[in-house]
Amino acid sequence: NNMNTTKEIAQYINKYANQHFLRAVIESDFNFLYRGLSPDTNRQLVDKNRSGLVIRDEPFDLLDVETYGSNAAASYFQSLEVQMNANGLSIRPSNSHMGSTCPLEAAKWGTAVSIWPLGERNVQFAWMERGGLFWPMPKSSKSRAIAHSDGTNRNDDRRLSDALRGDAWEIMFRADNGFLVVPAAVDDELKQILRRYWN
């Protein structure tokens, strides 16, 4: 598949992006989910002069001390792993990545890109029910309940679209079939093309 133009990217998203995620993005009035790309991955985009890149082998690093440079963060995600497992969730830190609804937040980790999980199997999302970040934890003692969705419930699209509208919320995503990344620099153009498809 060619991914040299934003139009080709939009066609790829329409065809291959996870349907639950795509419906939630549309319902949120085209709010995207972002990540910061590592320099190596970004180099692949630049070298191939691509508008998008499919990533299938990104290491899961939420349980690593190096990720946040903090033992406290690693042990927090470890306890989250246990909690999500106990709640019967198949999404958890060991098989997921972190995204942000804010490209500026994502840019702190590297080049900001929108992410598009691919395929229909084993694609899931989790976020703080009250919004905000997984880490660092807020000082307040408000509820740390976790919301999750996978598109099997009637309300899943709406709930995920509400989360995508959140102001700099973090959304954990599991994408076993890989995910497409598109530089946030083309957001406006991409939204325009997608809107034309869906209006």
C-alpha positions in Angstrom: 0.0 0.0 0.0 1.3 3.4 -0.9 1.4 5.9 1.8 3.0 8.8 0.1 0.1 11.3 0.3 -2.3 12.3 3.0 -5.1 11.1 0.7 -3.6 7.6 0.5 -3.2 7.6 4.3 -6.9 8.5 4.7 -7.9 5.6 2.4 -5.7 3.2 4.3 -7.3 4.4 7.6 -10.8 3.9 6.2 -9.9 0.4 5.0 -7.7 -1.0 7.7 -8.1 1.0 11.0 -10.0 -0.7 13.8 -13.7 0.1 13.2 -14.5 0.8 16.9 -11.7 3.3 17.1 -12.6 4.9 13.8 -16.3 5.3 14.8 -15.2 6.9 18.1 -12.8 9.3 16.3 -15.7 10.3 13.9 -18.1 10.7 16.8 -15.6 12.9 18.7 -15.6 15.2 15.8 -12.2 13.9 14.7 -10.2 14.2 17.8 -7.1 12.0 17.3 -5.0 9.9 19.7 -1.2 10.7 19.7 2.1 9.3 20.6 5.7 10.5 20.4 7.9 8.6 18.0 11.3 7.5 18.9 14.1 9.0 16.8 14.8 5.6 15.1 11.2 5.2 14.0 10.9 8.8 12.9 14.0 8.3 10.8 12.1 5.5 8.9 9.3 8.0 8.1 11.7 10.6 6.9 14.1 8.3 5.0 11.3 6.7 3.0 9.6 10.1 2.6 6.4 8.5 3.8 3.3 10.2 5.1 2.6 7.2 7.3 4.2 4.1 8.7 2.8 0.8 10.1 4.5 -0.2 13.4 4.2 -3.9 14.4 7.0 -4.5 16.8 7.1 -1.6 19.2 8.4 -2.9 22.5 6.0 -2.7 25.5 7.8 -0.4 28.0 5.2 0.7 30.6 6.7 -1.8 33.2 10.3 -0.6 32.6 11.9 1.7 35.1 13.7 3.5 32.2 10.4 4.6 30.6 9.6 7.2 33.1 13.0 7.2 34.8 11.2 6.2 38.0 10.9 3.1 40.2 7.6 4.5 41.5 6.1 4.7 38.0 7.2 1.1 37.2 5.7 -0.3 40.4 2.5 1.7 39.8 2.1 0.1 36.4 3.0 -3.2 37.9 0.1 -2.8 40.4 -2.1 -1.7 37.5 -1.2 -4.9 35.7 -2.3 -7.0 38.6 -5.5 -5.0 39.1 -6.5 -5.1 35.4 -5.8 -8.8 35.3 -7.9 -9.4 38.4 -10.7 -7.4 36.8 -10.6 -9.8 33.8 -9.4 -7.2 31.4 -7.2 -8.4 28.5 -5.7 -5.0 28.0 -3.0 -4.2 30.5 0.4 -2.4 30.7 2.4 -5.5 29.6 0.6 -5.6 26.2 -0.2 -2.0 25.5 1.1 1.4 24.7 0.2 4.9 26.1 -1.3 7.5 23.9 -2.4 11.1 24.6 -5.3 13.1 23.3 -2.9 16.1 23.1 -0.2 16.3 20.4 1.9 18.7 22.6 2.0 16.1 25.4 2.9 13.4 22.9 5.7 15.6 21.5 7.5 15.5 24.9 8.3 11.8 24.0 9.4 12.4 20.4 7.8 13.5 17.1 4.1 13.8 17.6 2.1 11.3 15.5 -1.6 10.3 15.4 -2.0 6.5 15.9 -4.5 4.2 14.3 -4.8 0.7 15.6 -5.3 -1.9 12.8 -7.6 -4.8 12.5 -10.6 -6.0 14.5 -9.0 -8.6 16.9 -7.3 -7.7 20.1 -7.7 -4.0 19.9 -8.7 -2.4 23.2 -8.5 0.9 25.1 -8.4 1.9 28.7 -8.4 5.3 30.4 -9.0 6.9 33.8 -12.7 7.2 34.3 -12.3 10.7 35.6 -9.9 11.6 32.9 -6.3 12.8 33.0 -3.1 10.9 33.3 -2.2 7.4 34.4 1.2 8.7 35.6 2.1 10.8 37.5 -0.8 10.2 39.8 -2.7 13.3 40.9 -2.3 14.6 44.4 -6.0 14.4 45.0 -7.6 11.2 46.2 -10.3 11.2 43.6 -11.4 7.9 42.1 -8.7 6.0 40.1 -11.3 3.7 38.4 -10.3 2.6 35.0 -12.7 2.7 32.0 -12.1 0.4 29.1 -13.7 -0.4 25.7 -13.2 -2.8 22.8 -16.2 -2.1 20.7 -18.3 -5.0 21.8 -20.7 -2.9 23.9 -23.3 -0.6 22.4 -22.0 2.3 24.4 -18.3 1.7 23.7 -18.0 4.0 20.7 -19.6 6.9 22.6 -17.5 6.3 25.7 -14.3 6.2 23.8 -15.3 9.3 21.8 -15.8 11.1 25.1 -12.4 10.1 26.2 -10.9 11.3 22.9 -12.4 14.7 23.6 -10.7 14.9 27.0 -8.2 17.6 27.5 -4.7 15.9 27.4 -6.1 12.6 28.7 -4.0 9.5 28.4 -5.5 6.5 26.7 -3.8 3.1 26.9 -4.2 1.1 23.7 -3.7 -2.5 22.8 -3.1 -3.1 19.1 -1.9 -6.7 18.5 -2.1 -6.2 14.7 0.1 -3.1 14.8 -0.8 0.5 14.3 -0.4 3.2 11.7 1.4 6.4 12.7 0.9 9.7 10.8 2.8 12.9 11.6 0.6 15.4 13.5 1.9 18.0 11.1 -0.7 16.7 8.6 -3.6 16.6 11.1 -5.6 19.4 9.5 -5.4 18.0 6.0 -6.1 14.4 7.2 -9.2 15.6 9.2 -10.5 17.5 6.1 -10.2 14.4 3.9 -11.7 12.0 6.5 -14.6 14.5 7.1 -15.4 14.3 3.4 -15.6 10.5 3.6 -17.9 10.5 6.6 -20.2 13.5 6.2 
